[in-house]
Amino acid sequence: MASIVANTMIMKSISAPWKLNTVKYFNNTSSKTCTVTRSALYTEQTSNSSTEKTSKKQAELKTLSATSSSPAKAPVSNQQDYHDESNQLLTKNFRDYAEQTKDFIRTSGDGEPPRWFSPLECKDQWKNSPLLLYLPGIDGVGLGLISNHQRLGKVFDIWCLHIPIEDRTSFTELVAFVERTVKDEHRRSPNRPIYLVGESLGACLALAVAARNPTIDLLLLLANPATSFEKSQLRNLSALLQAIPEQLNTGLANVLTSSTGDSLRMAVSYVQRQLPLPQSIRDVTENLSELLSTVSVLADVWTRESLLWKLKLLEAASLYANSRIHAVKAQTLILASGKDQLLPSLEEAQRLSDILPTCQIRNYNDSGHLLFMEDDFNLVTVIKGAGFYRRSRKIDYVSDFIPQNLSELKKTIEGSPLSGPVVDIATDPVMLSTLEDGKIVRGLAGIPSDGPVVYVGYHMLMGLDLTPLISSFLYQRNILVRGIAHPMFFQNDLEKRQQDPAIFDPIKIMGAVPVSPTNFYKLLAAKSHVLLYPGGVREAFHGKGEENKLFWPSQSEFVRVASRFGAKIIPFGVVGADDLVDIVLDYDDLMKIPIMKDVINEMNDGVVQLRTDTDGEVAKQKFYLPGVVPKLPGRFYYLFGKPIETQGRKNELRDKEKAQELYMHTKSEVENCLNYLKTKRETDPYRSVLARLLYQATHDSSSEIPTFDL
């Protein structure tokens, strides 16, 4: 069996040989055995049963699933080379969806019940990956995640629900079918979370199952849920469908393809990749042709009779889910499209968010109804950014972190509001590091390749130093620096206050973890490169006249833990924020203005407070937006000092006095870095943005702009 599955993995054609299989299915309260054909791209899945025969079959299917997920080797841990550029995935598109839909239609027999299948393209799956049950939309095919199968398959055990075209299973029966699977899998692995990922109809199905099973650890990921059916144009479509002649099925499919797929946007997405114009035009033309060629296939799915049934199913689903929605306790993430022409998805997401107790929202204002199918949509990145991935009952921000390759990380950085061409020109960061012999060099040659390493430094105003630092380490050394961040960035209940709920997603995508001794310990144990700012919020939100001043606690907070793992400590300084803006209204000034005082208090309401047991300046951990006046941009300068070794000093640094001595030495080195940069930047002929623009205008655009002599 394993050899058969491994062989099918290398077949590239959907018309590969077929193999007959007898599989046990469940439909409502009765079980049914039937003979089906299995594509070379998928393996069947089924739930557990109490009978010995079915249990044996289930074991075979789970073995098949494990083999199909990783044909060459056993499931892997998540300690992967996340920045390896070779880790590129060949994603599928809407044409693949249409072709494989045709395959499903061709091999479906009359009277087949709904069933589960797993994509064989999912491989190299992590150990202890959670189960993901995909619940399809109105088409029922189960291929809605096709462009995300490979990415998702690395971190989930994926089962997709297929509802045959001619099947007329009622919504309550579908709920019972999915619920049986959920209960069986929960009994088999009670500590493994189960993800229910549903779009439109499938979202209603997910909500219904969650409402009936509040004690099971479920996570709901809902895309454009059809709970808004009563407010949509679909409600009045039944009468129109009954008046359409059978000959117009293709035209109907064309309309629905345009409405749900947003095909033009899918096509022009090639242009957004910044390809040469002739290539962009060719790709757009080819993509549109491919989409138009799928219409005849989709006409087989969206026949008049099947659509009439689906509309009745949608109506029943909406009524059922809405009547039980207050019983849903599951953690929920709703993805809403702004250009959904079938459902009022943005408004519905907000409504559901007000009802569900633990609900997050991510809005996609330029997307259509088939959000998962869009070319630039990466569901794994969305899940990471929302902090929505875990493999046990409680998220572990260190071990549950999902690595990504360099190109995906670059996309996240470039999408950050503190990044982009304008920011690069305005700051043009100068990176300096120190070799083992104490020599200062331009670039990051002095940075160790292997961890664990702790970077301890000064936090510039509002964290403006973060994006250039992290991006430089990625681009120059292929090192992902994982930051120790304030817990506020991980408080999902605070998202609803933000105009953009996804504003903090890049922080989590890049691997930051909430500040805690446990997380710091786990990062060092994993030999990570860790970014630590002892000054925290007080340093990043300093007041007037406090530029480049450290606000560190009086006692060591990291030295002894670092020595336990033999971590290198690298002190660093950064200057340049004072060349970007001048603070005219700081915290003390704003708190004297009644309306601004209320804004600051509201901003900090519910935010976890750190260092509440500490007195002095470092205890002032309030978030606020200072009043600033922009200046003609200068330049950012970073200096990473000589690494401080802790290897072999574990016993020595157990002594509090010795640890405190090293802590103060580290602080002194950070101050030395700051003083060095403040002095040397005065001699930089290209400190001003005007001088840098003139240099670029007279040199090759790829030329590195000089700086002061080292």
C-alpha positions in Angstrom: 0.0 0.0 0.0 2.8 2.4 0.9 4.6 1.9 -2.4 1.4 2.6 -4.3 0.9 5.9 -2.6 4.5 6.9 -3.0 4.4 6.1 -6.7 1.3 8.2 -7.2 3.0 11.2 -5.6 5.2 11.7 -8.6 2.4 11.5 -11.2 1.8 15.0 -12.6 -1.3 14.2 -14.6 -4.8 14.1 -13.3 -5.5 11.3 -15.8 -3.1 9.0 -13.9 -4.1 5.3 -13.4 -7.0 4.6 -11.0 -7.4 2.1 -8.2 -10.6 0.7 -6.9 -11.1 0.8 -3.1 -13.8 -0.2 -0.7 -14.2 2.4 2.0 -16.4 2.7 5.0 -18.5 5.9 5.1 -20.9 7.4 7.6 -24.1 9.2 6.6 -26.2 10.5 9.5 -26.9 7.6 11.9 -26.4 4.8 9.5 -23.2 3.5 8.0 -22.8 2.6 4.3 -20.2 0.7 2.4 -19.7 1.4 -1.2 -17.1 1.0 -4.0 -15.4 4.2 -5.2 -12.6 5.1 -7.4 -9.7 7.1 -5.9 -7.7 9.7 -7.8 -4.0 9.4 -7.9 -3.9 12.7 -6.2 -6.0 11.9 -3.1 -6.6 9.2 -0.5 -9.9 8.5 1.2 -10.4 9.1 4.9 -13.1 7.8 7.2 -14.0 8.1 10.9 -13.6 5.5 13.6 -16.3 3.0 14.3 -17.0 0.7 17.2 -16.8 -2.5 15.1 -13.6 -4.4 14.8 -13.8 -4.5 11.0 -14.1 -0.7 10.7 -11.4 -0.1 13.3 -9.0 -2.3 11.2 -9.9 -0.3 8.1 -9.5 2.9 10.0 -5.9 1.8 11.0 -5.2 1.1 7.3 -6.5 4.5 6.3 -4.5 6.4 8.9 -1.4 4.5 7.8 -2.2 5.6 4.2 -2.8 9.1 5.4 0.6 9.3 7.2 2.3 7.8 4.1 0.7 10.2 1.8 1.6 13.1 3.9 5.2 12.2 4.0 6.0 9.5 1.4 9.8 9.7 1.8 10.2 10.0 5.6 8.3 10.1 8.9 6.6 13.3 10.2 9.2 15.9 11.0 9.6 18.4 13.8 9.3 22.1 13.2 13.0 22.8 13.7 13.5 23.4 10.0 15.6 25.7 7.9 12.8 28.3 7.6 15.0 30.7 5.6 16.1 28.1 3.0 15.3 29.6 -0.4 14.9 26.1 -1.9 11.8 25.6 0.2 9.6 26.9 -2.6 6.2 25.6 -3.2 4.4 25.0 -6.5 0.9 26.3 -5.7 -2.1 25.5 -7.7 -4.7 27.9 -9.1 -8.3 28.2 -10.3 -7.6 26.2 -13.4 -6.3 23.3 -11.3 -9.5 23.5 -9.2 -11.6 23.3 -12.3 -9.7 20.4 -13.8 -9.8 18.4 -10.6 -13.4 19.2 -10.2 -14.0 17.6 -13.6 -12.1 14.6 -12.3 -14.4 14.3 -9.3 -17.4 14.6 -11.5 -16.2 11.9 -13.9 -15.5 9.4 -11.2 -18.5 10.0 -9.1 -21.2 7.3 -9.1 -24.9 7.7 -8.4 -25.9 7.4 -4.8 -22.5 8.1 -3.3 -22.7 9.7 0.1 -20.5 12.6 1.4 -17.0 11.5 2.3 -13.6 12.7 3.5 -10.4 12.7 1.4 -6.8 13.9 2.0 -4.6 15.5 -0.7 -1.6 13.4 -1.4 0.5 16.5 -2.2 0.6 17.3 1.6 4.0 16.1 2.8 6.7 16.5 5.4 4.1 16.9 8.0 5.1 18.0 11.5 4.8 15.6 14.5 1.6 16.0 16.4 0.0 18.2 13.8 -3.6 19.1 14.6 -6.5 17.8 12.4 -7.9 20.2 9.9 -11.4 19.4 8.5 -12.2 21.5 5.5 -15.9 22.1 5.0 -16.6 23.3 1.4 -18.8 26.1 0.2 -21.8 25.9 -2.1 -19.9 23.8 -4.7 -19.4 21.0 -2.3 -16.4 19.6 -4.2 -13.9 20.0 -1.3 -11.1 21.5 -3.4 -11.4 25.1 -2.1 -8.0 24.9 -0.4 -6.2 23.5 -3.4 -3.8 26.5 -3.7 -2.9 26.1 0.0 -2.7 22.3 0.2 1.1 22.1 0.3 1.6 24.8 2.8 -1.2 23.6 5.1 -0.1 20.0 4.7 3.2 20.7 6.5 1.5 21.7 9.7 -2.0 20.1 9.6 -3.4 16.6 9.0 -5.9 17.7 6.3 -9.3 16.0 5.6 -11.5 17.6 3.0 -15.3 17.0 2.8 -16.6 16.0 -0.6 -20.4 16.3 -1.2 -21.2 14.6 -4.6 -23.2 16.8 -7.0 -26.2 14.5 -7.0 -26.2 14.0 -3.2 -29.2 15.4 -1.4 -28.1 15.0 2.2 -29.9 17.5 4.4 -28.0 20.1 6.4 -28.9 18.4 9.7 -27.5 15.1 8.3 -24.3 16.9 7.2 -24.0 18.3 10.8 -24.4 14.7 12.2 -21.8 13.4 9.7 -19.2 16.0 10.6 -20.0 15.7 14.3 -19.4 12.0 14.2 -16.0 12.5 12.7 -15.2 15.2 15.3 -16.2 13.0 18.2 -14.4 10.0 16.9 -11.1 11.9 16.3 -11.5 13.7 19.7 -11.8 10.3 21.4 -8.8 9.0 19.6 -6.6 12.1 20.4 -8.3 14.1 23.2 -5.4 16.5 23.5 -5.2 17.3 19.8 -7.1 20.4 18.6 -9.5 20.0 15.7 -9.7 22.9 13.2 -13.0 23.3 11.3 -12.2 25.4 8.2 -15.3 26.4 6.3 -16.4 28.9 3.7 -19.9 30.1 3.1 -22.0 26.9 3.6 -19.1 25.2 5.3 -18.8 28.0 7.8 -22.4 27.4 8.9 -21.6 23.7 9.2 -18.6 24.5 11.4 -20.7 26.8 13.6 -23.4 24.2 14.0 -20.9 21.4 15.0 -19.2 23.8 17.4 -22.5 24.7 19.0 -23.3 21.1 19.6 -19.9 20.2 21.0 -18.8 23.0 23.4 -16.5 20.8 25.4 -14.4 19.6 22.5 -11.3 21.7 21.7 -12.4 23.2 18.3 -10.9 26.1 16.4 -13.1 27.6 13.7 -11.7 29.4 10.7 -14.6 30.8 8.7 -14.4 32.5 5.3 -17.4 34.6 4.2 -19.9 32.7 6.3 -23.4 32.2 4.8 -25.0 33.0 8.1 -25.9 36.3 6.2 -28.0 34.4 3.6 -31.2 36.2 4.6 -29.5 39.6 3.8 -27.9 38.4 0.5 -29.0 38.4 -3.2 -29.0 34.6 -3.1 -32.2 34.6 -1.2 -34.2 35.7 -4.3 -32.3 33.5 -6.8 -34.5 30.5 -6.6 -37.3 32.0 -8.6 -34.8 33.2 -11.3 -33.3 29.7 -11.5 -36.6 28.1 -12.1 -37.2 30.4 -15.0 -33.9 29.7 -16.7 -33.9 27.1 -19.5 -31.6 24.1 -19.2 -29.7 25.3 -22.2 -28.4 28.3 -20.3 -26.5 26.3 -17.7 -23.2 27.4 -19.2 -24.2 31.1 -19.1 -25.2 30.7 -15.5 -21.9 29.1 -14.6 -20.1 32.0 -16.3 -22.1 34.5 -14.1 -21.3 32.6 -11.0 -17.6 32.2 -11.9 -17.3 36.0 -12.3 -19.2 36.6 -9.1 -17.5 34.1 -6.8 -14.1 33.8 -8.3 -13.4 37.4 -9.1 -11.6 36.1 -12.2 -10.3 39.4 -13.5 -8.5 40.0 -10.2 -7.0 36.5 -10.3 -5.7 37.2 -13.7 -4.2 40.6 -13.1 -2.5 39.4 -10.0 0.4 38.4 -12.3 1.0 42.1 -13.0 1.4 42.8 -9.2 4.4 40.5 -9.2 6.4 43.3 -10.9 7.2 41.1 -13.9 8.4 42.7 -17.2 5.4 44.2 -19.1 5.4 41.8 -22.0 5.5 38.8 -19.7 2.8 40.4 -17.5 0.5 40.8 -20.5 1.2 37.3 -21.7 0.5 35.9 -18.2 -2.8 37.9 -17.9 -4.0 36.7 -21.3 -3.2 33.1 -20.6 -4.7 33.2 -17.2 -8.0 34.7 -18.5 -8.1 32.1 -21.2 -7.7 29.3 -18.6 -10.4 30.7 -16.5 -12.8 31.0 -19.4 -12.0 27.4 -20.4 -13.3 26.3 -16.9 -16.8 27.5 -17.5 -18.0 24.3 -19.2 -16.6 22.3 -16.3 -18.3 24.4 -13.7 -21.5 24.2 -15.6 -21.5 20.5 -14.6 -21.3 21.5 -11.0 -23.7 24.4 -11.0 -26.6 22.9 -12.9 -30.0 24.4 -12.3 -31.2 21.4 -10.2 -28.1 21.3 -8.1 -28.1 25.1 -7.5 -31.8 25.0 -6.4 -30.9 22.3 -3.9 -27.8 24.2 -2.8 -29.8 27.4 -2.2 -32.3 25.4 -0.1 -29.3 23.9 1.8 -27.8 27.4 2.3 -31.1 28.7 3.7 -31.4 25.8 6.1 -27.8 26.2 7.1 -28.1 29.8 7.9 -31.3 29.3 10.0 -29.7 26.4 11.8 -26.4 28.1 12.6 -28.0 31.4 13.6 -30.4 29.7 16.0 -27.5 28.1 17.9 -24.7 30.6 17.5 -24.9 31.7 21.1 -23.9 28.2 22.2 -20.6 28.4 20.3 -17.6 28.6 22.7 -14.8 27.7 20.2 -12.0 30.1 19.4 -12.9 31.6 16.0 -11.2 33.5 13.2 -13.4 35.1 10.5 -12.0 36.1 7.1 -14.2 38.5 5.3 -14.0 39.7 1.7 -14.9 43.3 0.8 -15.8 42.5 -2.8 -17.9 39.5 -2.1 -20.8 39.8 -4.6 -22.8 36.9 -3.1 -22.8 37.7 0.6 -22.4 40.9 2.7 -19.4 39.4 4.3 -17.8 42.4 6.0 -20.9 43.3 7.8 -21.6 39.7 8.8 -18.1 39.3 10.2 -18.6 42.3 12.5 -22.0 40.9 13.6 -20.6 37.5 14.4 -17.7 39.1 16.2 -20.1 40.9 18.6 -21.8 37.5 19.4 -18.9 35.0 19.6 -16.9 35.3 22.8 -13.4 34.6 21.4 -13.6 35.9 17.9 -11.0 37.6 15.7 -11.5 39.2 12.3 -9.3 39.7 9.2 -10.7 41.8 6.4 -9.7 41.6 2.8 -11.2 44.6 1.2 -10.1 43.9 -2.4 -11.0 40.2 -2.4 -14.0 38.2 -3.8 -16.1 35.4 -2.5 -13.6 32.6 -3.2 -10.9 34.1 -0.9 -8.9 30.8 -0.6 -8.6 30.5 -4.3 -7.0 33.9 -4.9 -3.4 33.9 -6.2 -1.7 35.8 -3.5 -3.6 34.4 -0.5 -1.5 32.3 1.9 -3.7 30.8 4.6 -0.7 29.6 6.7 0.6 33.2 6.9 -2.9 34.4 8.0 -3.1 31.7 10.7 0.4 32.7 11.9 -0.4 36.4 12.0 -3.6 35.8 14.0 -1.7 33.6 16.5 -4.2 30.9 15.6 -2.0 27.9 15.4 -1.4 25.4 18.2 -0.9 21.7 18.6 -2.2 21.3 22.1 -4.8 23.0 24.3 -2.6 26.0 24.9 -0.4 27.7 22.4 3.3 27.5 22.7 4.8 30.5 20.9 8.2 28.9 20.6 7.5 25.3 19.5 4.3 26.1 17.6 6.0 28.8 15.5 5.6 28.0 11.8 8.8 28.7 9.9 8.6 30.2 6.4 11.1 30.5 3.6 13.0 33.6 2.8 10.7 34.9 0.1 7.7 34.6 2.3 9.4 36.4 5.1 10.5 39.2 2.7 6.9 39.6 1.6 5.9 40.1 5.3 8.6 42.7 5.9 7.8 44.6 2.7 4.2 44.7 3.7 5.0 46.3 7.0 4.0 50.0 7.4 7.6 50.7 8.6 9.1 49.3 5.5 9.1 50.1 1.8 11.1 52.2 -0.7 10.3 55.5 1.0 11.4 54.3 4.4 14.5 52.7 2.9 15.5 56.0 1.3 14.7 58.0 4.4 16.7 55.8 6.8 19.3 53.9 4.7 20.5 51.9 7.7 24.2 51.5 8.2 25.0 48.1 9.8 28.3 47.7 11.7 29.4 44.7 13.7 32.5 43.7 15.8 34.8 40.8 15.1 36.2 38.5 17.8 39.5 40.6 17.8 37.5 43.8 18.5 37.7 45.2 14.9 34.6 47.1 13.8 33.5 46.2 10.2 30.7 47.3 7.9 28.0 44.6 7.6 27.2 41.7 9.9 30.3 39.6 9.5 30.8 39.8 13.3 27.5 38.1 14.0 27.7 34.3 14.9 26.0 32.0 12.6 24.9 29.5 15.2 22.8 30.1 18.2 21.9 30.6 20.9 22.6 34.3 20.7 21.1 37.1 22.7 21.1 40.6 21.2 20.7 43.1 24.0 20.2 46.7 23.0 18.6 50.1 23.0 15.0 50.5 21.8 14.5 53.5 19.5 11.4 55.7 19.6 8.3 53.7 18.9 10.4 50.7 17.9 11.6 52.3 14.6 14.8 50.2 14.8 13.0 46.8 14.5 12.2 46.5 10.8 15.7 47.5 9.5 17.4 45.2 12.0 15.3 42.1 11.3 15.4 42.6 7.5 19.2 43.1 7.5 19.8 39.9 9.4 17.5 38.0 7.0 18.9 39.5 3.8 22.6 39.6 4.8 22.9 36.5 7.0 19.7 34.4 6.5 19.2 34.7 10.3 15.7 35.1 11.7 15.9 37.1 14.9 13.1 36.3 17.3 12.0 39.1 19.5 10.8 39.2 23.1 7.7 41.4 22.7 5.2 43.0 25.0 2.2 40.8 25.7 -0.1 43.5 24.3 0.7 42.3 20.8 -0.7 38.9 21.6 -3.9 40.0 23.4 -6.6 39.1 20.9 -9.3 40.9 22.9 -7.5 44.2 22.1 -7.8 43.7 18.3 -11.4 45.0 18.2 -10.1 48.4 19.3 -7.8 48.6 16.3 -8.9 50.1 13.0 -6.9 47.4 11.3 -7.1 44.1 13.4 -4.1 42.7 11.5 -1.8 45.6 12.5 0.3 43.4 14.8 0.3 40.3 12.6 3.8 40.9 11.2 5.2 40.7 14.7 3.9 37.2 15.2 4.7 36.1 11.6 8.3 37.1 12.2 8.5 34.8 15.3 8.2 37.2 18.2 7.0 35.7 21.5 5.4 37.4 24.6 8.0 38.4 27.2 8.3 35.8 29.9 11.1 33.8 31.6 9.6 30.6 30.2 9.6 31.8 26.6 13.1 33.2 26.9 14.3 29.8 28.3 12.6 27.9 25.4 14.1 30.1 22.7 17.6 29.6 24.1 17.0 25.9 24.4 16.0 25.9 20.7 19.3 27.7 19.9 17.5 30.7 18.5 18.8 34.2 17.9 16.9 36.3 20.4 16.3 40.0 20.4 15.9 41.6 23.9 15.3 45.2 25.0 15.6 45.5 28.8 14.3 49.1 28.5 11.0 47.9 27.0 8.1 50.3 26.6 9.7 53.0 28.8 12.6 53.2 26.4 10.6 53.0 23.2 8.1 55.7 24.3 10.6 58.0 26.0 10.0 61.7 26.5 11.6 65.0 25.4 15.4 65.1 25.9 15.6 61.4 26.6 17.0 60.3 23.2 19.6 57.5 23.3 19.1 57.1 27.1 18.9 53.6 28.6 16.0 52.8 31.0 17.1 49.4 32.3 16.1 47.6 35.5 18.6 47.7 38.3 18.9 43.9 38.4 19.9 41.3 35.9 17.0 39.7 34.0 18.8 37.5 31.4 22.4 36.8 32.3 22.0 33.6 34.3 19.5 32.0 31.8 21.9 32.9 28.9 24.8 31.3 30.7 22.8 28.1 31.3 22.8 27.5 27.6 26.2 29.0 26.9 24.6 31.7 24.8 26.6 34.6 23.3 25.5 38.0 24.4 25.9 40.7 21.8 25.3 44.3 23.1 24.2 46.8 20.4 23.3 50.4 20.0 21.3 52.3 17.3 20.8 56.0 16.7 18.9 58.0 14.2 15.4 58.5 15.4 16.3 62.0 16.5 17.2 62.7 12.9 13.8 61.7 11.8 11.4 63.5 14.2 11.5 65.9 17.2 9.2 65.2 20.1 7.1 68.2 21.0 4.5 66.6 23.2 5.5 63.7 25.4 3.6 61.6 27.9 3.6 64.2 30.7 2.5 66.9 28.2 -0.4 64.8 26.8 -1.7 63.7 30.2 -2.3 67.4 31.0 -4.8 67.6 28.1 -8.1 66.1 29.2 -9.1 64.6 25.8 -5.6 63.2 25.2 -5.6 61.8 28.8 -8.8 59.9 28.0 -7.3 58.5 24.8 -4.1 57.3 26.5 -6.1 55.7 29.3 -8.3 54.0 26.8 -5.3 52.8 24.9 -3.8 51.2 28.0 -7.1 49.8 29.4 -6.9 46.0 29.5 -3.2 46.0 28.5 -1.1 43.6 30.5 1.3 45.7 32.7 4.9 44.6 33.2 7.3 45.3 36.1 4.5 46.2 38.4 6.7 45.2 41.3 9.4 47.7 40.3 9.8 51.3 41.2 11.4 54.2 39.4 11.4 55.2 35.7 11.5 51.7 34.3 8.1 51.0 35.9 6.4 53.5 33.6 5.2 51.2 30.9 2.5 53.2 29.3 1.8 53.2 25.5 1.0 56.5 23.9 1.6 58.3 20.6 3.9 61.3 21.2 3.4 64.5 19.3 6.2 64.8 16.9 7.5 67.2 14.2 9.1 65.6 11.1 12.6 66.6 10.2 14.6 66.3 7.0 15.6 62.6 7.4 19.1 61.6 8.5 20.2 58.1 8.7 20.0 55.0 11.0 23.2 53.6 12.4 23.6 50.2 14.1 26.6 48.9 15.9 26.7 45.3 17.3 29.5 45.0 19.8 32.0 42.2 20.5 30.2 39.0 21.5 30.3 38.3 25.3 30.9 34.6 26.0 29.0 32.8 28.6 30.0 29.3 27.6 31.6 27.5 30.5 30.5 30.2 33.0 27.3 28.6 34.1 28.5 27.8 37.7 30.3 31.1 38.0 27.3 33.2 36.9 25.0 31.4 39.4 26.5 33.8 41.9 24.2 36.9 41.9 27.1 39.3 42.2 28.9 37.8 39.3 25.8 37.8 37.2 25.1 41.5 38.1 28.6 42.4 37.2 28.2 40.9 33.7 24.8 42.6 33.4 26.3 46.0 34.1 29.1 45.3 31.7 26.6 44.5 29.0 24.8 47.8 29.7 28.1 49.7 29.6 28.9 48.1 26.2 25.5 49.2 24.8 26.2 52.8 26.0 29.6 52.6 24.4 28.0 51.6 21.1 25.6 54.5 21.3 28.4 57.0 22.0 30.5 55.6 19.2 27.7 56.0 16.7 26.7 59.5 17.9 30.3 60.7 17.4 31.0 59.0 14.1 27.8 59.9 12.4 28.9 63.6 12.6 31.6 62.7 10.0 29.3 60.9 7.6 29.1 62.9 4.4 25.9 61.0 3.5 24.0 61.4 6.7 21.5 63.7 5.0 18.9 62.2 2.7 19.7 64.9 0.1 23.3 63.8 0.0 22.2 60.2 -0.4 19.8 61.1 -3.2 22.5 63.0 -5.1 24.9 60.0 -4.7 22.3 57.6 -6.1 21.7 60.0 -9.0 25.3 60.0 -10.0 26.1 56.3 -9.4 24.7 52.9 -10.2 21.4 52.4 -8.4 22.7 49.2 -6.8 25.8 50.9 -5.4 26.1 50.9 -1.6 26.1 54.5 -0.3 29.4 55.1 1.7 29.5 56.2 5.3 32.1 57.4 7.8 35.5 55.9 8.1 35.7 53.1 10.6 
